[in-house]
């Protein structure tokens, strides 16, 4: 986790990682966490949705559910509506 006040730098780093590998789920997840920390909830929801879309629902756990970023993410396709409701 970056030091306080360095969210923009962290977001830029995760964005660069995603540009190098658009299927890097962990980078979307971490960038979503940074967006939440800085109050950018719509961007966080978008990253959660992208990470969920990339992940295969068979045999893999859903990363956002790990730390509760997107409650309901245990069921593929359910996290985005849940996060959207919470971010409004």
MDAnalysis code that builds the backbone (N, CA, C; Angstrom):
import MDAnalysis as mda
import numpy as np

u = mda.Universe.empty(264, n_residues=88, atom_resindex=np.repeat(np.arange(88), 3), trajectory=True)
u.add_TopologyAttr("name", ["N", "CA", "C"] * 88)
u.add_TopologyAttr("resid", np.arange(1, 89))
u.add_TopologyAttr("resname", ["UNK", "UNK", "UNK", "UNK", "UNK", "UNK", "UNK", "UNK", "UNK", "UNK", "UNK", "UNK", "UNK", "UNK", "UNK", "UNK", "UNK", "UNK", "UNK", "UNK", "UNK", "UNK", "UNK", "UNK", "UNK", "UNK", "UNK", "UNK", "UNK", "UNK", "UNK", "UNK", "UNK", "UNK", "UNK", "UNK", "UNK", "UNK", "UNK", "UNK", "UNK", "UNK", "UNK", "UNK", "UNK", "UNK", "UNK", "UNK", "UNK", "UNK", "UNK", "UNK", "UNK", "UNK", "UNK", "UNK", "UNK", "UNK", "UNK", "UNK", "UNK", "UNK", "UNK", "UNK", "UNK", "UNK", "UNK", "UNK", "UNK", "UNK", "UNK", "UNK", "UNK", "UNK", "UNK", "UNK", "UNK", "UNK", "UNK", "UNK", "UNK", "UNK", "UNK", "UNK", "UNK", "UNK", "UNK", "UNK"])
u.atoms.positions = np.array([
    [0.851, -1.182, 0.000],
    [0.000, 0.000, 0.000],
    [0.895, 1.243, 0.000],
    [0.602, 2.195, -0.826],
    [1.445, 3.387, -0.904],
    [1.277, 4.282, 0.316],
    [2.249, 5.140, 0.532],
    [2.169, 6.096, 1.639],
    [1.072, 7.108, 1.370],
    [0.586, 7.714, 2.447],
    [-0.492, 8.702, 2.333],
    [-0.121, 9.778, 1.324],
    [-1.106, 10.181, 0.517],
    [-0.885, 11.233, -0.455],
    [-0.256, 10.779, -1.756],
    [-0.017, 9.493, -1.884],
    [0.628, 8.986, -3.096],
    [-0.319, 8.133, -3.932],
    [-1.628, 8.370, -3.762],
    [-2.610, 7.582, -4.500],
    [-2.491, 7.795, -6.004],
    [-2.270, 9.020, -6.438],
    [-2.155, 9.294, -7.878],
    [-0.979, 8.538, -8.482],
    [0.116, 8.486, -7.761],
    [1.297, 7.758, -8.238],
    [1.004, 6.257, -8.307],
    [0.315, 5.741, -7.304],
    [-0.034, 4.317, -7.295],
    [-0.972, 3.989, -8.461],
    [-1.973, 4.842, -8.672],
    [-2.900, 4.632, -9.783],
    [-2.140, 4.632, -11.105],
    [-1.205, 5.547, -11.264],
    [-0.406, 5.599, -12.491],
    [0.417, 4.325, -12.672],
    [0.981, 3.816, -11.585],
    [1.761, 2.577, -11.664],
    [0.886, 1.392, -12.064],
    [-0.296, 1.280, -11.445],
    [-1.195, 0.173, -11.790],
    [-1.706, 0.318, -13.223],
    [-1.955, 1.538, -13.647],
    [-2.396, 1.783, -15.020],
    [-1.316, 1.347, -16.003],
    [-0.070, 1.659, -15.707],
    [1.039, 1.244, -16.576],
    [1.128, -0.280, -16.637],
    [0.932, -0.940, -15.497],
    [0.959, -2.406, -15.473],
    [-0.166, -2.980, -16.324],
    [-1.348, -2.370, -16.243],
    [-2.495, -2.822, -17.032],
    [-2.238, -2.600, -18.522],
    [-1.611, -1.491, -18.872],
    [-1.284, -1.233, -20.275],
    [-0.315, -2.276, -20.823],
    [0.620, -2.733, -19.986],
    [1.562, -3.776, -20.402],
    [0.884, -5.136, -20.512],
    [-0.085, -5.398, -19.613],
    [-0.788, -6.681, -19.598],
    [-2.250, -6.425, -19.234],
    [-3.108, -6.233, -20.209],
    [-4.516, -5.912, -19.959],
    [-5.298, -6.996, -19.215],
    [-4.719, -8.178, -19.043],
    [-5.388, -9.249, -18.306],
    [-4.825, -9.423, -16.890],
    [-4.088, -8.446, -16.407],
    [-3.459, -8.496, -15.087],
    [-4.500, -8.125, -14.027],
    [-5.255, -9.120, -13.577],
    [-6.377, -8.923, -12.666],
    [-5.946, -8.232, -11.383],
    [-4.832, -8.625, -10.825],
    [-4.379, -8.041, -9.560],
    [-4.175, -6.532, -9.689],
    [-3.694, -6.068, -10.829],
    [-3.490, -4.627, -11.025],
    [-4.832, -3.885, -11.028],
    [-5.852, -4.470, -11.655],
    [-7.184, -3.848, -11.615],
    [-7.695, -3.784, -10.181],
    [-7.521, -4.865, -9.465],
    [-7.969, -4.936, -8.070],
    [-7.257, -3.887, -7.205],
    [-5.950, -3.812, -7.327],
    [-5.193, -2.843, -6.521],
    [-5.525, -1.410, -6.920],
    [-5.702, -1.163, -8.220],
    [-6.079, 0.182, -8.652],
    [-7.471, 0.537, -8.122],
    [-8.372, -0.429, -8.109],
    [-9.703, -0.196, -7.530],
    [-9.589, 0.195, -6.054],
    [-8.715, -0.463, -5.323],
    [-8.498, -0.102, -3.917],
    [-8.005, 1.337, -3.784],
    [-7.115, 1.736, -4.663],
    [-6.621, 3.117, -4.629],
    [-7.738, 4.098, -4.950],
    [-8.577, 3.748, -5.925],
    [-9.703, 4.618, -6.241],
    [-10.642, 4.759, -5.041],
    [-10.888, 3.680, -4.332],
    [-11.750, 3.752, -3.143],
    [-11.110, 4.658, -2.096],
    [-9.818, 4.489, -1.866],
    [-9.120, 5.307, -0.863],
    [-9.195, 6.800, -1.185],
    [-9.293, 7.124, -2.480],
    [-9.341, 8.534, -2.862],
    [-10.766, 9.001, -3.185],
    [-11.751, 8.152, -2.899],
    [-13.143, 8.550, -3.085],
    [-13.647, 8.494, -4.513],
    [-12.921, 7.842, -5.394],
    [-13.314, 7.725, -6.804],
    [-14.038, 6.394, -7.009],
    [-15.268, 6.339, -6.508],
    [-16.001, 5.082, -6.445],
    [-16.419, 4.550, -7.815],
    [-16.805, 5.410, -8.731],
    [-17.206, 4.941, -10.060],
    [-16.036, 4.237, -10.757],
    [-14.834, 4.791, -10.624],
    [-13.656, 4.174, -11.227],
    [-13.356, 2.829, -10.555],
    [-13.545, 2.768, -9.227],
    [-13.320, 1.512, -8.501],
    [-14.287, 0.436, -8.985],
    [-15.545, 0.798, -9.150],
    [-16.538, -0.161, -9.638],
    [-16.162, -0.640, -11.034],
    [-15.714, 0.269, -11.885],
    [-15.317, -0.113, -13.244],
    [-14.164, -1.105, -13.215],
    [-13.182, -0.878, -12.330],
    [-12.060, -1.804, -12.240],
    [-12.492, -3.154, -11.678],
    [-13.409, -3.150, -10.706],
    [-13.947, -4.413, -10.185],
    [-14.629, -5.179, -11.314],
    [-15.432, -4.483, -12.087],
    [-16.146, -5.125, -13.191],
    [-15.163, -5.716, -14.203],
    [-14.108, -4.979, -14.516],
    [-13.123, -5.457, -15.482],
    [-12.397, -6.688, -14.943],
    [-12.004, -6.653, -13.675],
    [-11.319, -7.794, -13.072],
    [-12.216, -9.025, -13.081],
    [-13.484, -8.829, -12.756],
    [-14.421, -9.950, -12.759],
    [-14.646, -10.489, -14.169],
    [-14.674, -9.620, -15.152],
    [-14.869, -10.049, -16.531],
    [-13.681, -10.858, -17.040],
    [-12.493, -10.520, -16.570],
    [-11.280, -11.216, -17.009],
    [-11.183, -12.589, -16.365],
    [-11.532, -12.671, -15.105],
    [-11.380, -13.915, -14.363],
    [-12.345, -14.980, -14.838],
    [-11.864, -16.185, -14.870],
    [-12.740, -17.315, -15.141],
    [-13.473, -17.654, -13.852],
    [-14.796, -17.748, -13.881],
    [-15.529, -18.049, -12.660],
    [-15.367, -19.485, -12.185],
    [-14.777, -20.341, -13.005],
    [-14.631, -21.745, -12.643],
    [-13.272, -21.982, -11.995],
    [-13.303, -22.404, -10.754],
    [-12.079, -22.818, -10.078],
    [-11.184, -21.708, -9.570],
    [-11.618, -20.462, -9.612],
    [-10.789, -19.370, -9.113],
    [-11.625, -18.501, -8.203],
    [-11.032, -18.092, -7.111],
    [-11.775, -17.198, -6.223],
    [-11.769, -15.794, -6.806],
    [-12.686, -14.994, -6.390],
    [-12.820, -13.645, -6.912],
    [-12.041, -12.705, -5.997],
    [-11.044, -12.029, -6.536],
    [-10.155, -11.196, -5.738],
    [-10.841, -10.104, -4.929],
    [-11.774, -9.314, -5.488],
    [-12.352, -8.239, -4.681],
    [-13.052, -8.715, -3.418],
    [-13.527, -9.939, -3.389],
    [-14.207, -10.450, -2.200],
    [-13.222, -10.657, -1.057],
    [-11.948, -10.787, -1.378],
    [-10.946, -11.092, -0.362],
    [-10.904, -10.060, 0.743],
    [-10.932, -8.805, 0.412],
    [-10.866, -7.755, 1.421],
    [-12.178, -6.977, 1.528],
    [-13.218, -7.518, 0.929],
    [-14.525, -6.894, 1.063],
    [-14.741, -5.668, 0.203],
    [-13.898, -5.443, -0.789],
    [-14.075, -4.275, -1.648],
    [-15.414, -4.340, -2.372],
    [-15.752, -5.499, -2.876],
    [-17.016, -5.681, -3.603],
    [-17.799, -6.811, -2.949],
    [-18.564, -6.522, -1.908],
    [-19.352, -7.578, -1.274],
    [-20.270, -8.222, -2.288],
    [-20.425, -9.523, -2.169],
    [-21.263, -10.252, -3.095],
    [-20.493, -10.787, -4.280],
    [-19.193, -10.526, -4.321],
    [-18.386, -10.937, -5.465],
    [-18.148, -12.437, -5.503],
    [-18.579, -13.141, -4.474],
    [-18.398, -14.585, -4.458],
    [-19.156, -15.234, -5.618],
    [-20.233, -14.612, -6.058],
    [-21.017, -15.109, -7.173],
    [-20.666, -14.286, -8.410],
    [-20.100, -14.919, -9.445],
    [-19.725, -14.152, -10.635],
    [-20.894, -13.330, -11.166],
    [-20.616, -12.076, -11.473],
    [-21.627, -11.188, -12.014],
    [-22.433, -10.433, -10.977],
    [-22.252, -10.772, -9.693],
    [-23.068, -10.119, -8.672],
    [-22.387, -8.925, -8.034],
    [-21.091, -8.786, -8.184],
    [-20.365, -7.735, -7.481],
    [-20.649, -6.344, -8.027],
    [-20.777, -6.217, -9.314],
    [-20.947, -4.891, -9.893],
    [-22.221, -4.227, -9.403],
    [-23.390, -4.895, -9.440],
    [-24.579, -4.234, -8.896],
    [-24.434, -3.898, -7.417],
    [-23.789, -4.781, -6.647],
    [-23.598, -4.544, -5.220],
    [-22.719, -3.321, -5.007],
    [-21.597, -3.253, -5.717],
    [-20.684, -2.107, -5.569],
    [-21.347, -0.823, -6.047],
    [-22.094, -0.908, -7.106],
    [-22.751, 0.285, -7.625],
    [-23.729, 0.838, -6.605],
    [-24.491, -0.031, -5.973],
    [-25.429, 0.429, -4.957],
    [-24.694, 1.074, -3.786],
    [-23.571, 0.491, -3.380],
    [-22.837, 1.019, -2.238],
    [-22.154, 2.336, -2.549],
    [-21.796, 2.567, -3.801],
    [-21.025, 3.764, -4.132],
    [-21.905, 4.981, -4.388],
    [-23.191, 4.817, -4.481],
    [-24.083, 5.950, -4.739],
    [-24.422, 6.691, -3.475],
])
